[in-house]
C-alpha cells in the first residue's frame, strides 16, 4: 500500500545534515534561479517542503522587511531546525508552518510566488504538491519548481558498483511510488493545473574528484540503507561490498561523474 507521507531519503539526522550541506552547495544555483523570478520587495512567498533551511534566507532577503516568506514543512525535526535557523539569523519576515506540502492549510490565491525545490523527486503523488502550489499563488502570480531528474546521473568509465546501487535505489523508489524522473515531467504538471507561460531551463553539472556531491549516489543509498535491507531490496553484506567498491571507483580521477539533470520550471497563474 502506498504511504502518502513517505519521503524517499528518510527523515533522520543524516538527512538533515545532507539537506543543510545541499543548501550551501547549491546556493549559487539557487541565487541564479531566484534572480530569474524578479522577486520584488514586499512580495508574499511560500517555500513548500523547505526542510531545515531550504530557500528561506535567500527569499527573505529578496522580499525585504515589507514582504513575507512562509516555509511549509511536514517533518517536525526539520521544522524545529528551520525555526532555529530563522531565530539565529534574526530573520523577522519568515514564518515556519508545520504542515503537509500537499495540503498546507494556507489561504488560496494568497501569495505572489510559490516555490518548491527538490521535493517532487522524493515523494509519491507529486502532482498534489504542484496542485497546492497552483492553488496558493494569486492570479498573475508565479509558480517556480527546481526539480531533479535521474536521467543524467552517470559515471564513465562505467562502474559495476554504481550500476548495481542505482538499480537497487531505483527499485526502492518505484516500490514506494516515487518518480525519480519527475524533473522532465514537471512542465506537464504545471500545465495540468491551468498554469500558462511555462518556461523550462535544464541544468547539469560535473562533479570532479573532491567535490562533495561526487558521492551523491552513495549518500542516497547510505540514507536508505536500513530500509533497503529491511524491505529486501539488497542484502546488508552486498550493500557493504558495493559501497566500498564504489568509493574506490569514485576515487579514480579519470572517472567522469555528472549530476542529475535539474529542471527550473516556472508558470504563471492566469487571471
KAUR-V487072 format. One line per field, one symbol per residue. psi: psi as a letter, one per 30 degrees, with the letter a starting at -180 (. if undefined). Layout:
BEGIN
psi->???
END
This chain:
BEGIN
psi->kkjfgkkeglgaeeeeeeeeeeeeegeeeeeeeeeffhklkflkkkjkhfafebgeeeeeeefafflkkkkkkekeeeeeeeeeeeeefhjfgkkkkjlkffifglklggkfkklkkheefgllhffeeeeeeeeeklkglkkkkjllkfefjlkkllkeeeeeeeeeeeeeeefggkjfgfeffeeeeeeffgllhkkkjkkklkjlkfkfgfgeeeeeeeegeeeeeeghflkeeeeeeeeeeeeeeffjfgkkkllljkjjkllkkl.
END
